Amino acid sequence: MGIAPKRNIAFQVLSPARIERLHEASLHILETVGVRVGGERSLALLKKAGCAIEPDNRVRIPSQRVAQALKSAPKTLVLYNRAGEPAMTVDGDRPVYFGCHSDMLDFVEPFTGRVREFVKADVATMCRIADALPNIDFVLSVGLCKDVPPKVQTQTTFIETVKNFSKTINFSTNDTESLQQVIDIAAAVAGGHRRLQEKPFVFNYCEPLPPLTHPQESTEKLCISAANRIPVVYMPYCMMGGTAPMSFAGALAQCNAEILSGLVIHQLAAEGAPFIYGAMPSIMDMKTTVGSYGAVEFHLLVAAASEISAHYGLPFYGTAGCTDAKVLDAQAVAEATMEIFSTLLSPANLVHDVGVSDHCNSVNPQLVVLCDEIIEMLKHYTQGVAVDDESLCLDVIEAVGPTGAYLDHDHTFERFHRVFYPELFSRAMDNPEESQVEKRIHEKIAHILAAPAADPLPADILAQLDRFSDRLDSR
């Protein structure tokens, strides 16, 4: 398990010429149509930078300002684990890392499959499972626990996540006040704000409001993240036919314009602060009116958007391993597998929503565990086929010769473990006449939850987190 996440298969949705055309279309949108921007701080930054601002706060952004933001944004991103060790490096090699949720609106119970409201105690379960899975590199702490007051959901969920998860934490917040509080909590764990900036084990997630709108809360989150030098994802959710044109190219151009204008605001707030390009160009299903998470068009366009991001040299935040199905069934497995395969072929880097079900209403730990194996399987596929002196192994072929056997050759013994051996799927000589996969998933989850938590936090850090929690409880 856990081969290097490097992809060596040629795959392309967009040609360089098409990417350039989409870039030019996005610049046209920003210069002629403009974006509506909320927040006095961001408007002042844009005005000082020479952007035209109308009385309704519609802002037109010159192409040279976009070029400057693209130039100043870092092209390499290193994210750390809770202990301050390098965990994920995003650079020109375009490695890929996957993440799931630590909380969600609903929770699919791991042993019964019953769907119910997500509560605070479920955070530890999700974090323990994700922490133990080799292909889950981060979790997203959202702040949606039903049994926690809304005013402190973000902070409370983050504290529970950082207590129970030793890898990198992605987080979103309900408001701007809680954003700074989460950063302060993370700084206490890291050993201070400067150390958190030097070795960030957290990164923020926020969104604009398509079409072409940056609400005050979104721009403030960009500015606060930039001021604290905390990496931030800016990710429009553009639904074709609803909040974006019913056209692949049109949706990509609008989505790109929204991201680039967010990047301009972010870099004006703090030049050189780390920025992550996120894109969710999906469809509005006209039969149901939902924004589909399993639509094939969604994941085709995510792959296309990742190629635009790679053209800019920016880290890309994508989506895979999710489903519109409510439970773990054939639809869920088919959609999640297709999405992971598409993502692994694309240049996406940080990929969230593994295990998210019911078009982003619930998180399913069974699906997370299954996707961990699917990711590993497809990593073996996307490593490609090397052709060199070592891999041709002509000396071995010569030594075995005609009618020989490779089974007892040292070369086989040394290398047989390099192929994929499933843990949940079966290759038994005699299979029973019923699926064993769900049983194996249950057994794996039970084993993870019964084991001691890995790398617990020091007592003094836990005491600080308890003090944060006490202050939240008194509010």
Sequence and secondary structure as in RCSB ss.txt:
>XXXX:A:sequence
MGIAPKRNIAFQVLSPARIERLHEASLHILETVGVRVGGERSLALLKKAGCAIEPDNRVRIPSQRVAQALKSAPK
TLVLYNRAGEPAMTVDGDRPVYFGCHSDMLDFVEPFTGRVREFVKADVATMCRIADALPNIDFVLSVGLCKDVPP
KVQTQTTFIETVKNFSKTINFSTNDTESLQQVIDIAAAVAGGHRRLQEKPFVFNYCEPLPPLTHPQESTEKLCIS
AANRIPVVYMPYCMMGGTAPMSFAGALAQCNAEILSGLVIHQLAAEGAPFIYGAMPSIMDMKTTVGSYGAVEFHL
LVAAASEISAHYGLPFYGTAGCTDAKVLDAQAVAEATMEIFSTLLSPANLVHDVGVSDHCNSVNPQLVVLCDEII
EMLKHYTQGVAVDDESLCLDVIEAVGPTGAYLDHDHTFERFHRVFYPELFSRAMDNPEESQVEKRIHEKIAHILA
APAADPLPADILAQLDRFSDRLDSR
>XXXX:A:secstr
            SS HHHHHHHHHHHHHIIIII EEE  HHHHHHHHHTT EE TT EEE  HHHHHHHHHHS S
 EEEE TTS EEEEESTT   EEEEES  SEEE TTT  EEE  THHHHHHHHHHHH TT  EEEE    TTS G
GGHHHHHHHHHHHH  SEEEE  SSHHHHHHHHHHHHHHHTSHHHHHHS SEEEEE  BTTTEE HHHHHHHHHH
HHTT  EEE  EEEETTTB SSHHHHHHHHHHHHHHHHHHHHHHSTT  EEEE EEEEB TTT  B SS HHHHH
HHHHHHHHHHHHT  EEEE S  S SSSSHHHHHHHHHHHHHHHHTT  EEEEETEETTTTEE HHHHHHHHHHH
HHHHHHHT    SHHHH HHHHHHH TT  STTSHHHHHHGGGS   SSS   SS  SS  HHHHHHHHHHHHHH
S  SS   HHHHHHHHHHHHHHHT 
